[in-house]
Amino acid sequence: MEISLFNILDLLGTMAFAISGALAAMHRKLDLFGIFIIAFVTSIGGGTLRDILLGNTPVMWMENTIYMYLIGLVTILAIIFRNKINYLKTSLFLFDTIGLGIFTITGVETGIQNGLSPIVSIAIGAMTGTFGGVIRDILCNEIPVIFRKEIYATASILGALTFVILYDLGVNTDVIYIVTSLIVISIRLVVVKYKISLPSFTLSSENKQS
């Protein structure tokens, strides 16, 4: 694998989502096999969807086995040091947020490099950043965070939009990577800290029944 900031960020995002998946699985009291499966699909879910949509097959983790070794190693470390990670839900949120920020920019960058339009590249970035978490939550029998009031996909979309704008302005790519990921992470931290959420709606008939 070529050593570049893009690939380094991709590996860091993989690690963050692997930890996120492992923590979610342990929180649901899954067995060892379940922990590894959840960690794996959380890590590669978004990137796999991205590559399939763009026709880049075999997908990245099939061509570069370093992803599989890295996910396995990180999952083992998460299990070993599970009691050292205080506040499980807080840790899960943190690593999930880091993964979201990093995978958003790798998705947008891949879309741009494939000659896609800005709006499609933004969509690819958002799907790359959020799809792994969607699979994780579904397998853990939870409503995916992307479908709740909590601002999640919105943060990814705003970060992807920032990436496209800075790219069109000719800003250095490495600077764009850092700025975009920080924007996504910062938005997530702020909205959760101050409990900012998108409005939700219910049918009037459901309100009467409740």
C-alpha positions in Angstrom: 0.0 0.0 0.0 1.3 3.4 -0.9 2.1 5.6 2.0 0.0 8.8 1.7 -2.1 11.0 4.0 -5.2 9.6 2.3 -4.2 6.0 3.0 -3.2 6.8 6.5 -6.5 8.5 7.2 -8.3 5.5 5.7 -6.5 3.1 8.1 -7.2 5.4 11.0 -10.9 5.5 10.1 -10.9 1.7 9.9 -9.3 1.5 13.3 -11.8 3.9 14.8 -14.8 2.1 13.4 -13.4 -1.3 14.4 -13.2 -0.1 18.0 -16.6 1.4 17.7 -18.0 -1.9 16.5 -16.2 -3.9 19.2 -17.5 -1.6 21.9 -21.1 -1.8 20.6 -20.9 -5.6 20.5 -19.5 -5.8 24.0 -22.2 -3.4 25.2 -24.8 -5.8 23.8 -23.0 -8.7 25.5 -22.2 -10.6 22.3 -19.8 -13.5 22.2 -16.2 -13.4 20.8 -17.3 -14.3 17.3 -20.0 -11.7 17.4 -17.6 -9.0 18.5 -15.2 -9.7 15.6 -18.1 -9.7 13.1 -19.6 -6.4 14.3 -16.1 -4.8 14.4 -15.4 -6.0 10.9 -18.6 -4.9 9.2 -18.5 -1.6 11.0 -15.0 -1.0 9.7 -15.5 -2.0 6.0 -19.2 -1.4 5.5 -18.9 2.2 4.2 -15.8 1.6 2.1 -17.3 -1.5 0.6 -20.5 0.3 -0.4 -18.4 3.1 -1.9 -16.2 0.8 -4.0 -19.2 -1.3 -5.2 -21.1 1.8 -6.3 -18.0 3.1 -8.1 -17.2 -0.2 -9.7 -13.9 -0.5 -7.9 -13.8 -4.3 -7.4 -12.4 -6.3 -5.8 -13.1 -3.8 -2.9 -10.3 -2.3 -0.9 -10.1 -4.9 1.9 -9.9 -7.7 -0.5 -7.0 -6.3 -2.4 -5.1 -5.0 0.7 -5.2 -7.6 3.5 -3.6 -5.1 5.8 -7.2 -4.0 6.6 -8.2 -7.4 7.9 -5.1 -7.8 10.0 -5.5 -4.3 11.4 -9.2 -4.8 12.2 -8.3 -8.1 14.0 -5.5 -6.5 16.0 -7.6 -3.5 17.0 -10.5 -5.7 18.0 -8.3 -7.9 20.2 -6.8 -4.8 21.9 -10.3 -3.4 22.5 -11.3 -6.7 24.1 -8.1 -6.9 26.3 -8.4 -3.3 27.5 -12.2 -3.2 27.7 -12.0 -2.5 31.4 -9.5 0.3 30.9 -12.0 2.2 28.6 -14.0 4.2 31.0 -17.6 5.2 30.2 -18.4 2.7 27.4 -21.0 4.8 25.7 -18.8 7.9 25.7 -15.9 5.9 24.2 -18.3 4.4 21.6 -19.5 7.9 20.7 -15.9 9.2 20.4 -14.6 6.5 18.1 -17.7 6.5 16.0 -17.4 10.2 15.5 -13.7 9.9 14.5 -14.6 7.2 12.0 -17.4 9.3 10.6 -15.2 12.3 10.1 -12.3 10.4 8.4 -14.5 8.1 6.2 -16.5 11.1 5.0 -13.4 12.7 3.5 -12.1 9.5 2.0 -15.5 8.9 0.3 -15.6 12.4 -1.1 -12.0 12.2 -2.3 -12.7 8.9 -4.1 -15.8 10.4 -5.8 -13.8 13.4 -7.0 -11.0 11.2 -8.3 -13.5 9.1 -10.2 -14.7 12.3 -12.0 -18.1 12.4 -10.3 -20.1 15.6 -9.9 -19.8 17.5 -6.6 -23.2 16.6 -5.4 -22.6 12.9 -6.1 -19.2 13.0 -4.5 -20.9 14.5 -1.4 -23.4 11.7 -1.4 -20.6 9.1 -1.7 -18.8 10.7 1.2 -21.9 10.6 3.4 -22.6 7.0 2.6 -19.0 6.0 3.2 -19.0 7.7 6.6 -22.4 6.5 7.8 -23.1 3.0 6.3 -20.8 1.1 8.6 -22.5 2.5 11.6 -25.9 1.6 10.1 -24.9 -2.0 9.7 -23.5 -2.1 13.2 -26.7 -0.7 14.8 -29.0 -3.0 12.8 -27.0 -6.1 13.8 -27.0 -4.9 17.4 -30.8 -4.6 17.2 -30.9 -0.8 17.5 -32.4 1.9 15.4 -29.4 3.3 13.4 -28.2 6.6 14.7 -28.6 8.0 11.2 -32.4 7.6 11.5 -32.7 9.2 14.9 -33.1 12.9 15.8 -29.4 13.0 16.6 -27.4 15.0 14.0 -25.2 12.4 12.4 -25.6 12.2 8.6 -26.0 16.0 8.6 -22.6 16.4 10.1 -21.1 14.1 7.4 -22.9 16.0 4.6 -21.7 19.4 5.9 -18.2 18.1 6.1 -18.4 16.7 2.6 -19.7 20.0 1.3 -16.8 21.8 2.9 -14.4 19.4 1.2 -15.9 20.1 -2.2 -15.8 23.9 -1.7 -12.2 23.9 -0.5 -11.2 21.5 -3.3 -12.8 23.9 -5.9 -10.9 26.8 -4.3 -7.6 25.0 -4.9 -6.7 24.5 -1.2 -3.9 22.0 -0.5 -5.4 18.5 -0.3 -3.7 17.6 3.0 -5.2 20.8 4.5 -8.6 19.9 3.2 -8.4 16.4 4.8 -7.6 17.9 8.2 -10.1 20.7 8.1 -13.0 18.6 6.8 -12.5 15.8 9.3 -12.2 18.3 12.2 -15.5 20.0 11.0 -17.4 16.7 11.1 -16.0 15.7 14.5 -16.6 19.2 15.9 -20.2 19.3 14.7 -20.9 15.9 16.3 -19.3 16.9 19.6 -21.1 20.3 19.8 -24.6 18.9 18.9 -24.3 16.1 21.4 -22.9 18.3 24.2 -25.7 20.9 23.7 -28.4 18.3 22.8 -29.1 19.8 19.4 -31.2 17.6 17.2 -33.3 17.6 14.0 -37.1 17.7 14.5 -39.0 14.5 14.3 -42.6 14.0 13.3 -45.4 11.6 14.2 -48.8 10.9 12.7 -51.7 12.5 14.5 -53.5 9.1 14.8 -50.4 7.7 16.6 -50.5 10.6 19.1 -54.2 9.9 19.9 -53.5 6.1 20.4 -50.6 6.9 22.8 
